[in-house]
Amino acid sequence: MVKHRKTVETLEPYRPGKPISEVKRELGLTDVIKLASNENPLGCSPKAVEALIKWTNEASLYPDGNCTELRNALAEKFKLDPGQFLFGAGSDQILEIIAQTYINPGDSTITGWPSFSRYEAVTRIMDGKIIRVPLTRDYRFDLDGILNSITDTTRIIWVCNPNNPTGTIITAGEQKAFLEKVPRHVLVVLDEAYYEYARGGDYPESTALLDEYDNIIILRTFSKAYGLAGLRIGYAISNKEIIELLNRVRGPFNVNAAAQAAALAALDDQGFVQRSVQNNEEGKRYLYQAFEEIGLEYIPTHTNFIMVNVEKNSVEVFRALLQKGVIVRSGDIFDMDSWLRVTIGTPEQNERFIEALKEVLQR
């Protein structure tokens, strides 16, 4: 047998939400809805679809490795320099690039728990150590606990804001106070995958801090509010020096041309994003009320998903919902064994989920 790196033996493969086709095939169902992976229930912008159709005429050509048009459009949108952006096949790939750039064997990174599992995976792949700081009682990042966990080996702090899976945020004031206390040689990655759903109010506008802090990277994606999860495209924003280092690690043509074309068109359709956010707000209110009527605890969310405590083994409830053609996410992978994470869907999907949940819980 070919010798492999020992660290690989201790890694757990990422567990994505079950696809609709698999559930139909396994259970013999014909009508299945998926509320497990925080996809946009409205799909994507019609402009993005048109761009994809047009792109098919150029499928034989390599993509623009610099993502020039998309880079310039985002720079104009956020009033930043085009050199402050890096693109990847989803935020996941950018996490890998960051880890490959900054983590040596024996280094450590810090994050809250429960949070996005890929922070731990990319750290351990590089033979680093992850330090998990438990969330506060209200399911938010414990920033003081993270600060107290910094050591001489700390290289990166991963801050998921809003946090996946709890949907909670750290506020602009909390983030500013936190960054003031983090040593400047420690990189802070602000993962804002759900930015479009969370922005406004006390939520930070992190790009305004780029001139003040030279140790932050902001991550955003086209997978959520823009509805392009299947095309895999996300981006990082930082200072030009950090981006230049990340670009040395990034592989050539890592973002395919179809994704670039669709993302550029989607960015030009903010009306679709606004409709997506509006649908999400309406769905959020409906689900809150439904959970309260059933008598279930839930965590108020700033994202397009909600964590709800079903007061039973979440895997068993998950499986029972599958039998009814409803795919959600069980909380066991987050060490929240009685909780489900459910994506906020269309009104019809939300109603179907609640009816199925009532039947499963017999309430």
C-alpha positions in Angstrom: 0.0 0.0 0.0 1.3 3.5 -0.9 2.3 5.3 2.3 0.0 8.2 3.2 0.2 11.1 5.7 -0.8 10.0 9.1 -3.0 13.0 9.7 -5.4 11.8 7.0 -6.4 8.9 9.1 -7.9 11.2 11.8 -10.0 13.3 9.4 -13.7 12.9 8.9 -15.1 13.4 5.4 -17.5 16.3 5.1 -21.1 15.2 5.3 -23.2 17.3 2.9 -27.0 17.4 3.1 -28.7 14.5 1.3 -29.5 15.2 -2.3 -33.1 15.0 -3.5 -32.3 12.3 -6.1 -30.8 10.0 -3.5 -33.8 10.3 -1.2 -36.2 9.6 -4.0 -34.2 6.6 -5.1 -33.7 5.2 -1.6 -37.2 5.7 -0.3 -39.2 5.4 -3.5 -40.6 8.9 -3.2 -41.6 11.2 -6.1 -42.1 14.5 -4.2 -39.2 15.6 -2.0 -38.1 19.0 -0.8 -34.7 19.8 0.5 -34.3 22.2 3.4 -30.9 21.0 4.5 -28.1 22.9 2.8 -29.2 26.6 3.0 -29.7 26.9 -0.7 -31.8 29.7 -2.1 -35.3 28.4 -2.5 -36.0 30.9 -5.3 -33.2 29.5 -7.4 -31.0 32.1 -9.1 -31.4 35.2 -11.1 -32.8 34.8 -14.6 -29.9 37.0 -15.7 -27.5 34.4 -14.4 -29.4 31.7 -16.4 -29.1 33.8 -19.6 -25.4 34.3 -19.0 -24.9 30.5 -18.6 -26.7 29.8 -21.8 -24.6 32.3 -23.6 -21.4 31.0 -22.1 -22.0 27.5 -23.5 -20.7 28.8 -26.9 -17.3 29.4 -25.2 -17.1 26.1 -23.3 -13.9 25.1 -25.2 -11.9 28.0 -23.8 -10.0 28.2 -20.6 -11.6 30.6 -18.0 -10.0 34.0 -17.2 -7.7 33.0 -14.4 -7.8 36.5 -13.0 -11.6 36.7 -12.9 -11.1 40.2 -14.3 -14.6 41.3 -15.1 -16.0 40.0 -11.8 -13.1 41.4 -9.9 -13.7 44.9 -11.3 -17.4 44.7 -10.7 -17.0 43.8 -7.1 -14.3 46.5 -6.6 -16.7 49.1 -7.9 -19.6 47.7 -5.7 -17.5 47.9 -2.5 -15.4 50.9 -3.5 -12.1 48.9 -3.2 -9.1 48.2 -5.3 -9.4 45.3 -7.7 -6.2 43.9 -6.2 -8.0 43.3 -2.9 -10.0 40.3 -4.2 -9.3 36.6 -4.5 -11.6 34.1 -6.0 -12.2 30.4 -5.3 -14.4 27.5 -6.1 -16.7 28.5 -3.2 -15.5 29.8 0.1 -14.4 26.2 1.0 -11.5 26.4 -1.5 -10.4 29.8 -0.2 -10.3 28.3 3.4 -7.9 25.7 2.0 -5.8 28.3 0.3 -5.6 30.4 3.5 -4.5 27.3 5.5 -1.9 26.3 3.0 -0.5 29.9 3.0 -0.3 30.4 6.8 -0.3 27.1 8.8 2.9 25.1 9.4 2.9 21.8 11.3 2.4 22.4 15.0 0.7 25.8 14.5 -2.8 26.3 16.0 -6.0 28.0 14.9 -9.0 29.0 17.0 -12.7 29.0 16.4 -16.0 28.8 18.2 -17.9 25.6 18.6 -20.3 24.6 17.2 -19.4 26.3 13.9 -18.4 25.5 10.3 -16.5 22.2 10.3 -14.2 23.1 7.5 -12.1 25.4 9.8 -11.0 22.3 11.7 -10.5 20.2 8.5 -8.2 22.7 6.7 -6.2 23.2 9.9 -5.6 19.6 10.5 -4.8 18.8 6.9 -1.8 21.1 7.3 -0.8 19.3 10.6 -2.1 22.1 12.7 -4.1 22.0 15.9 -7.6 23.5 16.2 -8.8 25.0 19.5 -12.5 25.0 19.9 -14.0 27.6 22.2 -17.6 26.8 23.3 -20.3 29.3 22.3 -21.9 31.4 24.9 -25.2 30.4 26.5 -27.0 32.4 23.8 -25.2 30.5 21.1 -22.8 33.3 20.1 -19.1 33.3 19.6 -17.3 33.8 22.9 -14.8 36.5 21.8 -13.3 36.8 25.3 -12.8 33.1 25.4 -11.1 33.2 22.0 -8.8 36.0 23.1 -7.8 34.0 26.2 -7.0 31.0 24.0 -4.4 32.8 21.9 -0.9 31.4 22.4 2.5 31.7 20.7 1.5 29.1 18.2 -1.8 30.8 17.1 -1.8 31.7 13.4 -5.5 32.1 12.5 -8.8 32.9 14.2 -11.9 31.7 12.2 -15.0 33.9 13.0 -18.1 32.7 11.3 -20.5 35.7 11.3 -23.4 34.9 11.1 -22.5 31.6 12.6 -23.3 28.3 11.0 -25.2 26.4 12.5 -26.7 28.8 15.1 -27.4 31.8 12.9 -26.2 34.3 15.5 -24.0 37.3 15.0 -21.3 39.3 16.7 -22.1 43.0 16.4 -20.1 45.7 14.8 -19.1 47.1 18.1 -18.1 43.6 19.4 -16.1 42.9 16.3 -14.2 46.2 16.5 -13.3 45.7 20.2 -12.2 42.2 19.5 -9.9 43.2 16.6 -8.3 45.8 18.8 -7.2 43.1 21.2 -6.0 40.5 18.7 -2.2 40.6 18.1 -1.5 41.9 14.6 0.6 38.8 13.8 -2.6 36.6 14.1 -4.8 36.4 11.1 -8.5 36.9 11.6 -10.8 35.3 9.0 -14.3 36.9 9.0 -16.5 34.3 7.2 -19.5 36.2 6.0 -21.2 33.6 3.8 -24.6 34.9 4.8 -23.8 38.6 4.6 -26.7 39.5 2.3 -29.2 38.0 4.8 -27.6 39.6 7.8 -26.6 43.1 6.7 -28.1 46.1 8.4 -28.7 46.9 12.0 -25.8 45.9 14.3 -24.2 43.6 11.8 -20.6 44.7 10.8 -19.7 46.2 7.5 -16.2 44.7 7.7 -14.8 46.2 4.5 -14.7 49.5 6.3 -12.1 48.0 8.6 -9.6 47.0 5.9 -7.5 50.2 6.1 -7.3 50.0 9.9 -6.5 46.3 10.3 -3.9 44.6 8.1 -4.6 41.1 9.6 -8.2 40.4 8.4 -9.6 38.5 5.5 -13.3 38.7 4.7 -15.0 35.7 3.0 -18.2 36.0 1.0 -20.0 33.7 -1.5 -22.4 33.5 -4.4 -23.8 30.2 -3.1 -26.4 31.6 -0.7 -28.5 34.7 -1.5 -27.3 34.7 -5.1 -28.4 31.1 -5.6 -25.3 29.8 -7.4 -24.3 27.0 -5.0 -24.0 24.5 -7.8 -21.4 26.6 -9.7 -19.0 26.9 -6.7 -17.8 30.5 -6.6 -16.8 32.6 -3.6 -14.3 35.4 -2.9 -12.0 36.9 -0.3 -11.4 40.5 0.4 -8.3 41.7 2.2 -5.3 44.0 1.7 -3.2 43.6 -1.5 -0.3 42.1 0.4 -2.3 39.2 1.8 -4.1 38.7 -1.5 -0.8 38.5 -3.3 0.4 35.8 -1.0 -2.8 33.8 -1.4 -2.5 34.1 -5.2 0.9 32.3 -5.0 -0.9 29.3 -3.6 -4.1 29.4 -5.6 -4.1 27.0 -8.6 -4.5 28.2 -12.1 -8.0 28.5 -13.6 -9.5 27.5 -10.2 -12.9 29.3 -10.9 -14.6 27.9 -14.0 -15.8 30.3 -16.7 -19.5 29.3 -16.3 -19.4 30.4 -12.6 -17.7 33.7 -13.5 -20.3 34.5 -16.1 -23.2 33.6 -13.9 -21.8 35.5 -10.9 -21.2 38.6 -12.9 -24.8 38.6 -14.2 -26.2 37.8 -10.7 -24.3 40.7 -9.2 -26.1 42.9 -11.7 -29.5 41.7 -10.5 -29.8 43.1 -7.0 -33.6 43.0 -7.4 -33.4 39.2 -7.2 -31.3 39.4 -4.1 -33.8 41.7 -2.5 -36.6 39.3 -3.3 -34.6 36.5 -1.8 -34.1 38.4 1.4 -37.8 39.4 1.6 -38.9 35.7 1.1 -36.4 34.8 3.8 -37.8 37.4 6.3 -41.4 36.3 5.7 -40.4 32.6 6.1 -38.5 33.4 9.2 -41.6 35.0 10.8 -43.8 32.1 9.8 -41.4 29.5 11.2 -40.9 31.4 14.5 -44.7 31.6 15.0 -45.1 27.9 14.1 -42.4 26.8 16.5 -43.9 28.9 19.3 -47.3 27.4 18.7 -45.9 23.9 18.8 -43.9 24.8 21.9 -40.4 24.3 20.6 -37.3 26.4 21.4 -35.5 28.0 18.5 -32.5 30.3 18.0 -33.4 33.6 16.4 -31.4 33.8 13.2 -29.6 36.3 10.9 -29.3 33.7 8.1 -31.6 31.7 5.8 -31.7 28.8 8.3 -33.0 28.2 11.8 -31.9 25.8 14.6 -34.9 24.3 16.4 -34.9 22.1 19.5 -37.2 19.1 18.8 -36.6 17.7 22.2 -35.9 14.2 20.7 -33.0 12.5 19.1 -32.4 14.7 16.0 -31.2 11.8 13.9 -34.4 9.9 14.5 -36.5 13.0 13.7 -34.4 13.6 10.6 -35.1 10.0 9.4 -38.8 10.3 10.1 -39.0 13.5 8.1 -37.1 11.8 5.2 -39.9 9.3 5.0 -42.3 12.2 4.5 -40.1 13.7 1.7 -38.6 16.5 3.8 -34.8 16.8 4.0 -33.4 18.8 6.9 -30.1 18.7 8.8 -29.7 16.8 12.1 -27.8 18.5 14.8 -25.7 15.6 15.9 -22.8 16.7 13.7 -22.7 20.0 15.7 -23.0 18.2 19.1 -26.5 19.5 19.4 -28.2 16.2 19.5 -31.8 17.3 20.0 -31.7 20.1 17.4 -32.5 20.3 13.7 -31.2 22.9 11.3 -33.8 23.8 8.7 -33.3 26.0 5.7 -36.0 28.7 5.3 -37.9 27.8 2.1 -40.7 29.1 0.0 -44.1 29.6 1.8 -45.2 26.2 0.5 -42.1 24.4 1.6 -42.2 26.0 5.0 -45.8 24.9 5.5 -45.0 21.4 4.4 -42.1 21.1 6.8 -44.2 22.3 9.7 -47.0 19.8 9.0 -44.5 17.0 8.6 -42.8 18.0 11.8 -46.0 18.1 13.8 -46.8 14.6 12.5 -43.4 13.2 13.5 -43.5 14.8 16.9 -47.2 14.1 17.2 -48.0 17.6 18.5 
